[in-house]
Amino acid sequence: MKTLLLTLLLVPMMSFGQNNYSMSFDGQDDYVDLTPIDLSNQNEMSIEIWINPQTITANSATSIIRQDGGDWFLIFEHNGGLAGPGTIINFGLTTQNGFDQMYTFIDPNQWTNQWIHLVATYNGISKKIYKNGVEIFSNTISNGSIVSSNNFFNIGRFGSTTSGSEYFDGLVDETRIWSKALTQQEIQDYMNCPPTGTESGLVGYWNFEEGSGTTALDQTSNSNDGIIYGNGLIGTEYEGGYIFQLDPSTGNGLIATDNYIGTGEWGCYGIAVSGADDQSIGTGAQNTTDIINSGCTASSNNPTAANIAYNYSNGYNDWFLPSLDELNLIYNNLHSQGIVNYDTGDPNNWYWSSSESSINEQQGATNINFSDGFIAYNNNKDSWQGGVIAARSFSTTINASYDTDTPPDNCCAPTSSIDTQTACDSYTWVDGNTYSSSNNTATYTTINAAGCDSVLLLT
């Protein structure tokens, strides 16, 4: 009698990995900012991304992924008067022969609240869009190399690093850029099981498996790590005011008072204050210090706008007069959004920044009319009744908005089991052959319902 031992080993044909997280975008200010990918002189590319939109009809257009205005993009949008928002999907691409948009009509209800594997390809002649591994539209364009710029590359919005629109509302995962046109078989393979990051032609891959922090790591060797913006903190009441600016890469940000704290002149008329002319974000505190250290005052020895901000206290004592760019963010992120209603009662409802005029430093300074957002680059320093909003900096530990809802994972994970069969003299195995004690080893391969190879060993 020969005891035959059957070992069943399930072997994956593709690489596999854990998929525990996806990115959650709120449709308001969440997005991933990446370094633009240079595909110039390439005549092929593919955009691959998993999406689970909450809605695609809230805005006239919703950007899924976009490099510059028209290098290449995938967006949901309307088609003029023919159809409303979210009723077409558009694959735009610029080659040396010009810009081409390829779009097809869709039913928004078939594209929301479900995971969708979306791929757009260009092979030098034609463009194609695939949904869940099935081609849904294609066209032929004038062949030519792809045009690339270095302006911006965003997942989840359209815009530069200082302003944006068309924010995506929903979940995003497994985002990849290829320098080749994926075949339908490759698309279906990578839909079922993600690549490792070392595949030929894979130039950018973000799987959002970090689970915390604000950095999206590139899984390829190109190290094009992204910064995750948003997190819902802009407009949040925090540490004596409202957050109007946040750098997710550092956790540093800026807070503005919840109302204007006084009115007055910019002051220092006839004096060019050394160092107080910077307009950029992060310079308001130094501008204010330079004004205070100059010792100059407003008319009748009244305090300057910088003094009013510097001496303000509401439990926090580190306030300053914001720079022009900082004040502009207060206007755009707080006042215009209706989060804080700043109102001095003046018809122009205008506010000083700490930035001196670059046109006439001795007599001019900058301000913004909150009535309409108009920026005055050379207002007289002795103009009175200019509003003062104070700002302060803060630092916090922040995390991006991750979600545990992820696309389906059909990878072939390896498993093994042992089945022992006892037979007298001979045994007919699953391959239909009969084995005995002198002929007792064999290998048999089959494919299970999931499409994974199963290798059976008879020992």
C-alpha positions as CSV (number, residue, x, y, z in Angstrom):
1,M,0.0,0.0,0.0
2,K,1.3,3.4,-1.0
3,T,0.3,6.6,0.9
4,L,0.1,9.4,-1.6
5,L,0.4,13.0,-0.2
6,L,-1.3,15.7,-2.3
7,T,-0.1,19.3,-1.8
8,L,-2.2,22.1,-3.2
9,L,-0.3,25.4,-3.8
10,L,-2.0,28.5,-5.1
11,V,0.5,30.6,-7.0
12,P,-0.2,34.2,-8.1
13,M,0.6,35.1,-11.7
14,M,0.8,38.8,-10.9
15,S,2.3,40.8,-8.0
16,F,0.0,41.6,-5.1
17,G,-0.1,43.9,-2.1
18,Q,-2.3,45.2,0.7
19,N,-4.7,48.0,-0.2
20,N,-5.8,49.5,3.0
21,Y,-6.4,53.2,2.2
22,S,-7.7,55.6,-0.4
23,M,-7.7,59.4,-0.6
24,S,-10.9,61.2,0.4
25,F,-11.5,64.6,-1.3
26,D,-14.3,66.9,-0.1
27,G,-14.9,68.8,-3.3
28,Q,-13.9,72.1,-1.6
29,D,-10.1,72.4,-1.1
30,D,-8.6,68.9,-1.2
31,Y,-6.1,67.8,-3.8
32,V,-2.7,66.3,-4.4
33,D,0.0,68.6,-5.8
34,L,2.8,66.9,-7.8
35,T,5.8,67.9,-9.9
36,P,4.8,67.9,-13.6
37,I,5.9,64.8,-15.5
38,D,7.9,65.5,-18.6
39,L,6.5,63.4,-21.4
40,S,7.7,65.7,-24.2
41,N,9.0,63.8,-27.2
42,Q,7.0,60.8,-26.2
43,N,4.3,59.7,-28.6
44,E,2.5,57.4,-26.2
45,M,1.0,57.7,-22.7
46,S,-1.6,56.3,-20.3
47,I,-3.5,57.8,-17.4
48,E,-4.8,55.1,-14.9
49,I,-6.8,55.9,-11.8
50,W,-9.4,54.3,-9.5
51,I,-12.2,56.8,-8.6
52,N,-15.3,56.6,-6.5
53,P,-17.1,60.0,-7.0
54,Q,-19.6,61.2,-4.5
55,T,-21.0,63.6,-7.1
56,I,-20.0,64.9,-10.5
57,T,-22.8,67.3,-11.1
58,A,-22.1,70.0,-8.4
59,N,-19.9,72.1,-10.6
60,S,-19.7,72.9,-14.3
61,A,-16.5,70.7,-14.4
62,T,-14.9,68.3,-12.0
63,S,-11.2,67.5,-12.5
64,I,-10.0,64.0,-11.9
65,I,-6.4,64.5,-12.8
66,R,-4.8,67.3,-14.8
67,Q,-1.4,68.6,-15.8
68,D,-1.3,72.3,-16.7
69,G,-4.4,73.6,-18.5
70,G,-4.2,71.2,-21.4
71,D,-1.0,69.1,-21.4
72,W,-3.4,66.2,-20.6
73,F,-6.4,65.7,-18.3
74,L,-9.4,63.6,-17.4
75,I,-12.4,65.6,-16.3
76,F,-16.2,65.4,-15.9
77,E,-18.0,68.4,-17.4
78,H,-21.0,69.7,-19.2
79,N,-21.3,70.2,-23.0
80,G,-22.6,73.7,-23.3
81,G,-26.4,73.8,-23.7
82,L,-26.6,70.2,-24.8
83,A,-26.1,68.6,-21.4
84,G,-25.6,69.6,-17.8
85,P,-22.6,69.1,-15.5
86,G,-21.3,65.6,-15.2
87,T,-22.8,64.3,-18.4
88,I,-19.6,63.9,-20.4
89,I,-16.1,62.6,-19.6
90,N,-13.3,64.4,-21.4
91,F,-9.8,63.3,-22.2
92,G,-7.7,66.3,-23.3
93,L,-4.2,66.0,-24.7
94,T,-1.8,68.5,-26.4
95,T,0.7,67.2,-29.0
96,Q,3.0,69.1,-31.2
97,N,0.1,69.2,-33.7
98,G,-2.3,70.9,-31.3
99,F,-4.8,70.4,-28.6
100,D,-7.5,67.7,-28.9
101,Q,-10.4,67.0,-26.6
102,M,-12.1,63.6,-26.8
103,Y,-15.3,63.2,-24.9
104,T,-18.3,60.9,-24.7
105,F,-21.7,61.4,-23.0
106,I,-22.3,59.5,-19.8
107,D,-25.1,59.0,-17.2
108,P,-23.9,60.5,-13.9
109,N,-25.8,57.9,-12.0
110,Q,-23.6,55.2,-13.5
111,W,-20.4,57.0,-12.4
112,T,-21.1,57.8,-8.7
113,N,-21.0,56.0,-5.4
114,Q,-19.1,53.0,-6.8
115,W,-15.5,52.2,-7.6
116,I,-14.5,52.7,-11.2
117,H,-11.2,51.8,-12.9
118,L,-10.6,54.6,-15.4
119,V,-7.9,54.6,-18.1
120,A,-7.1,57.0,-20.9
121,T,-4.5,56.0,-23.5
122,Y,-2.8,57.6,-26.5
123,N,-0.7,55.5,-28.9
124,G,0.5,58.2,-31.2
125,I,-2.5,57.9,-33.5
126,S,-5.6,57.3,-31.5
127,K,-7.0,58.1,-28.0
128,K,-9.1,55.7,-26.0
129,I,-11.0,55.7,-22.7
130,Y,-11.6,52.5,-20.8
131,K,-14.1,52.0,-17.9
132,N,-13.5,48.9,-15.8
133,G,-11.3,47.4,-18.5
134,V,-13.8,47.9,-21.3
135,E,-13.2,50.5,-24.1
136,I,-16.1,53.1,-24.1
137,F,-14.8,55.6,-26.7
138,S,-12.0,56.3,-29.1
139,N,-11.0,58.7,-31.8
140,T,-8.1,59.3,-34.2
141,I,-6.0,62.5,-34.0
142,S,-3.1,63.9,-35.9
143,N,-0.1,62.0,-34.6
144,G,2.6,63.8,-32.8
145,S,4.8,63.9,-29.7
146,I,3.2,65.0,-26.4
147,V,3.7,68.6,-25.2
148,S,4.6,69.0,-21.5
149,S,4.9,72.1,-19.4
150,N,6.2,72.7,-15.8
151,N,3.3,74.7,-14.4
152,F,1.3,72.2,-12.3
153,F,0.2,68.6,-11.9
154,N,-2.8,68.0,-9.7
155,I,-5.0,65.1,-8.7
156,G,-8.4,66.3,-7.7
157,R,-8.5,69.9,-9.0
158,F,-7.6,72.3,-11.8
159,G,-5.4,75.1,-10.8
160,S,-2.0,76.4,-9.8
161,T,-0.5,76.0,-6.3
162,T,-2.1,79.3,-5.2
163,S,-5.6,79.0,-6.6
164,G,-7.8,76.3,-8.0
165,S,-11.2,75.1,-9.1
166,E,-13.1,72.0,-10.3
167,Y,-12.4,70.2,-7.0
168,F,-13.2,66.4,-7.0
169,D,-15.7,65.1,-4.5
170,G,-15.1,61.5,-3.6
171,L,-12.5,58.8,-3.2
172,V,-9.3,58.3,-5.3
173,D,-6.8,55.4,-5.3
174,E,-4.1,53.7,-7.3
175,T,-3.1,56.5,-9.6
176,R,-0.6,55.8,-12.3
177,I,1.0,57.6,-15.3
178,W,2.6,55.6,-18.0
179,S,4.9,56.6,-20.9
180,K,3.3,54.0,-23.1
181,A,-0.2,53.1,-24.3
182,L,-1.5,50.2,-22.2
183,T,-3.2,47.4,-24.1
184,Q,-6.6,46.3,-23.0
185,Q,-5.1,43.1,-21.5
186,E,-2.6,45.2,-19.5
187,I,-5.4,47.4,-18.3
188,Q,-7.5,44.5,-17.1
189,D,-4.4,42.9,-15.5
190,Y,-3.6,46.1,-13.5
191,M,-7.2,46.7,-12.7
192,N,-7.3,43.3,-11.0
193,C,-3.8,43.5,-9.4
194,P,-1.6,46.7,-9.1
195,P,1.9,46.9,-10.4
196,T,5.0,46.8,-8.2
197,G,6.4,50.2,-9.4
198,T,9.3,48.8,-11.4
199,E,7.4,48.0,-14.6
200,S,8.7,49.4,-17.9
201,G,7.0,52.7,-18.8
202,L,5.6,53.4,-15.4
203,V,6.7,56.9,-14.7
204,G,4.5,57.8,-11.7
205,Y,2.5,55.7,-9.2
206,W,0.7,56.8,-6.1
207,N,-1.2,54.1,-4.1
208,F,-2.0,56.3,-1.0
209,E,-1.1,53.6,1.4
210,E,0.6,56.0,3.8
211,G,-2.5,56.2,6.0
212,S,-1.4,59.4,7.8
213,G,0.6,62.5,7.1
214,T,0.5,64.8,4.1
215,T,2.9,63.1,1.7
216,A,1.8,60.8,-1.2
217,L,4.8,58.6,-2.0
218,D,5.7,57.8,-5.6
219,Q,6.1,54.0,-5.8
220,T,8.5,54.3,-8.8
221,S,12.2,55.2,-8.6
222,N,11.4,58.7,-9.9
223,S,10.5,59.9,-6.4
224,N,7.8,62.3,-7.5
225,D,6.2,62.5,-4.1
226,G,3.1,64.6,-3.8
227,I,1.9,67.0,-1.1
228,I,-1.7,66.5,0.0
229,Y,-3.6,69.7,0.5
230,G,-6.9,70.5,2.1
231,N,-7.8,68.4,5.1
232,G,-10.8,70.6,5.8
233,L,-8.8,72.9,8.2
234,I,-9.1,76.2,6.2
235,G,-11.8,78.2,7.9
236,T,-11.6,76.3,11.1
237,E,-11.7,78.3,14.4
238,Y,-8.5,77.7,16.1
239,E,-6.2,79.3,18.7
240,G,-7.8,82.8,18.8
241,G,-9.0,83.1,15.3
242,Y,-9.7,81.4,12.0
243,I,-7.2,79.4,9.9
244,F,-6.7,81.0,6.5
245,Q,-3.5,79.4,5.3
246,L,-1.9,76.0,5.9
247,D,1.3,74.3,4.5
248,P,0.5,70.6,4.8
249,S,4.2,69.7,4.2
250,T,5.2,71.3,7.5
251,G,1.9,71.7,9.5
252,N,2.6,75.5,9.8
253,G,-0.1,77.9,9.0
254,L,-1.7,81.3,9.7
255,I,-4.7,82.5,11.7
256,A,-6.7,85.7,11.4
257,T,-8.7,87.5,14.0
258,D,-12.5,86.9,13.9
259,N,-13.2,90.6,13.2
260,Y,-11.3,93.8,12.4
261,I,-9.7,95.1,15.6
262,G,-9.4,98.8,14.8
263,T,-8.9,101.4,12.1
264,G,-6.2,103.9,11.5
265,E,-3.4,105.1,9.2
266,W,-0.6,102.9,7.9
267,G,1.6,105.6,9.3
268,C,5.3,106.4,8.7
269,Y,4.3,108.9,6.0
270,G,7.5,110.3,4.4
271,I,9.6,107.4,5.7
272,A,10.7,104.3,3.8
273,V,10.7,101.6,6.4
274,S,13.6,99.3,5.7
275,G,12.5,95.7,5.2
276,A,8.8,96.3,5.3
277,D,8.2,95.9,1.5
278,D,7.8,92.1,1.2
279,Q,4.4,91.0,0.0
280,S,4.7,87.3,0.1
281,I,3.2,84.7,2.4
282,G,5.2,84.3,5.6
283,T,6.6,87.8,5.7
284,G,3.9,89.8,7.6
285,A,5.5,89.2,11.0
286,Q,8.9,90.5,9.9
287,N,7.2,93.5,8.1
288,T,5.4,94.3,11.4
289,T,8.6,94.0,13.4
290,D,10.4,96.3,11.0
291,I,7.7,98.9,11.3
292,I,7.6,98.7,15.1
293,N,11.4,99.0,15.3
294,S,11.5,102.1,13.0
295,G,9.7,104.0,15.8
296,C,7.5,106.0,13.3
297,T,3.9,106.8,14.1
298,A,0.7,108.0,12.4
299,S,-0.7,111.5,12.5
300,S,-1.0,113.2,15.9
301,N,1.2,110.4,17.3
302,N,-1.6,107.9,16.9
303,P,-0.6,104.2,16.6
304,T,0.1,102.8,13.2
305,A,-1.9,99.9,11.8
306,A,1.1,97.7,12.6
307,N,1.1,98.9,16.2
308,I,-2.7,98.1,16.5
309,A,-2.1,94.5,15.4
310,Y,1.1,94.1,17.3
311,N,-0.5,95.2,20.6
312,Y,-3.7,93.1,20.2
313,S,-4.3,90.4,22.7
314,N,-7.1,87.9,23.2
315,G,-5.2,85.3,25.2
316,Y,-2.6,85.2,22.4
317,N,0.0,87.9,22.2
318,D,1.9,87.2,19.0
319,W,-0.2,89.0,16.5
320,F,1.1,91.0,13.5
321,L,-0.2,92.9,10.5
322,P,-0.5,90.5,7.5
323,S,1.5,91.0,4.3
324,L,-0.3,91.8,1.1
325,D,-0.5,88.1,0.0
326,E,-1.5,87.0,3.5
327,L,-4.3,89.7,3.5
328,N,-5.4,88.5,0.1
329,L,-5.8,84.9,1.5
330,I,-7.8,86.3,4.4
331,Y,-10.1,87.9,1.8
332,N,-10.3,84.8,-0.4
333,N,-10.4,82.0,2.2
334,L,-12.4,83.6,5.0
335,H,-14.3,86.8,3.9
336,S,-15.4,85.7,0.4
337,Q,-16.4,82.3,1.7
338,G,-18.7,83.8,4.3
339,I,-16.8,82.3,7.1
340,V,-15.9,85.6,8.7
341,N,-17.7,88.8,7.8
342,Y,-15.2,91.6,8.2
343,D,-17.0,95.0,8.0
344,T,-15.6,98.4,9.1
345,G,-18.7,100.2,7.9
346,D,-16.7,102.0,5.2
347,P,-18.3,101.7,1.7
348,N,-15.1,100.1,0.4
349,N,-14.5,98.0,3.5
350,W,-10.8,98.3,3.1
351,Y,-7.9,96.9,5.2
352,W,-4.2,97.7,5.5
353,S,-1.5,95.1,4.8
354,S,2.0,95.4,6.3
355,S,3.6,95.7,2.8
356,E,4.9,99.1,1.8
357,S,4.3,100.2,-1.8
358,S,6.9,99.1,-4.2
359,I,6.0,102.2,-6.3
360,N,6.6,104.8,-3.6
361,E,7.9,103.4,-0.3
362,Q,8.0,106.8,1.5
363,Q,4.4,107.8,0.9
364,G,2.6,104.6,-0.1
365,A,1.4,101.3,1.3
366,T,-0.9,98.5,0.1
367,N,-4.4,97.6,1.0
368,I,-7.3,95.5,-0.2
369,N,-11.0,96.5,-0.6
370,F,-13.0,93.7,0.9
371,S,-16.1,95.0,-0.9
372,D,-14.8,93.7,-4.2
373,G,-11.2,92.3,-3.7
374,F,-9.6,95.3,-5.4
375,I,-5.9,95.6,-4.4
376,A,-4.4,99.1,-4.0
377,Y,-0.7,99.0,-4.5
378,N,0.0,102.6,-3.7
379,N,-2.4,104.1,-1.2
380,N,-1.2,107.1,0.8
381,K,0.2,106.0,4.1
382,D,-1.8,108.7,5.9
383,S,-5.2,107.6,4.6
384,W,-7.3,107.1,7.6
385,Q,-10.0,104.6,8.6
386,G,-8.2,101.7,7.1
387,G,-9.2,98.5,8.8
388,V,-6.8,96.3,10.7
389,I,-7.1,92.5,10.8
390,A,-4.4,90.9,12.8
391,A,-2.7,87.5,12.0
392,R,-0.6,85.0,13.9
393,S,1.2,81.9,13.0
394,F,0.7,78.4,14.4
395,S,2.0,74.9,14.0
396,T,0.1,71.6,14.4
397,T,0.3,68.0,13.5
398,I,-2.1,67.3,10.6
399,N,-3.1,64.3,8.7
400,A,-4.6,64.0,5.3
401,S,-8.1,62.7,4.7
402,Y,-7.6,59.0,4.2
403,D,-10.4,56.4,3.9
404,T,-10.5,52.7,4.4
405,D,-12.9,52.2,1.5
406,T,-10.8,50.9,-1.3
407,P,-11.2,49.4,-4.8
408,P,-11.8,45.6,-5.1
409,D,-8.7,43.5,-4.8
410,N,-8.6,40.5,-7.1
411,C,-5.0,39.7,-6.8
412,C,-3.9,36.1,-6.5
413,A,-2.6,35.7,-3.0
414,P,-0.5,32.6,-2.4
415,T,-2.1,29.9,-0.2
416,S,-1.3,26.3,0.4
417,S,-3.0,23.2,1.8
418,I,-2.2,19.5,2.1
419,D,-4.7,16.7,1.3
420,T,-3.6,13.1,2.2
421,Q,-5.2,10.2,0.3
422,T,-4.7,6.6,1.1
423,A,-5.0,4.0,-1.7
424,C,-4.1,0.4,-2.3
425,D,-1.4,-0.1,-4.9
426,S,-2.6,2.6,-7.3
427,Y,-4.5,5.9,-7.3
428,T,-6.2,7.9,-10.1
429,W,-5.4,11.6,-9.6
430,V,-7.1,14.8,-10.8
431,D,-5.2,14.8,-14.0
432,G,-6.9,11.5,-15.0
433,N,-3.6,9.5,-14.7
434,T,-3.1,6.5,-12.5
435,Y,-0.1,6.4,-10.1
436,S,1.5,3.7,-8.1
437,S,4.3,3.3,-5.5
438,S,6.9,3.3,-8.3
439,N,5.3,6.2,-10.2
440,N,4.1,8.6,-7.5
441,T,5.1,12.2,-8.4
442,A,3.4,14.6,-10.7
443,T,2.5,18.3,-11.2
444,Y,-0.9,19.6,-12.5
445,T,-1.9,23.2,-13.1
446,T,-5.4,24.5,-13.2
447,I,-7.1,27.9,-13.1
448,N,-9.7,28.7,-10.4
449,A,-12.7,31.0,-10.7
450,A,-10.7,34.1,-9.8
451,G,-8.4,33.5,-12.7
452,C,-5.5,32.5,-10.5
453,D,-3.2,29.5,-11.3
454,S,-3.4,26.6,-8.9
455,V,-0.4,24.2,-8.9
456,L,-1.0,20.8,-7.5
457,L,2.0,18.6,-6.5
458,L,1.6,14.8,-6.0
459,T,4.3,13.5,-3.7
